[in-house]
Amino acid sequence: MQTVRVEYSNLEAEVTAWMKGHVAQVKEDFGQGEAYAEAVRLLDDDPWQALQWYVEDVRRGLRTAGV
């Protein structure tokens, strides 16, 4: 199994980009109001949730790629 190194200097930008994509998907699926509510929830109420989901998505992508 290959070890994956976290590039901490880019982590904030990568999580921010992930959040934008996540909120855009929520908007597409559920509308502008829900997208706004999700953005506020992740940014203000539970920013650790955004980081957790980002990590889960990265892990899922690595498993799919066979890393």
Secondary structure by P-SEA (a helix, b strand, c coil): cbbbbbcccaaaaaaaaaaaaaaaaaaacccaaaaaaaaaaaacccaaaaaaaaaaaaaaaaaaacc
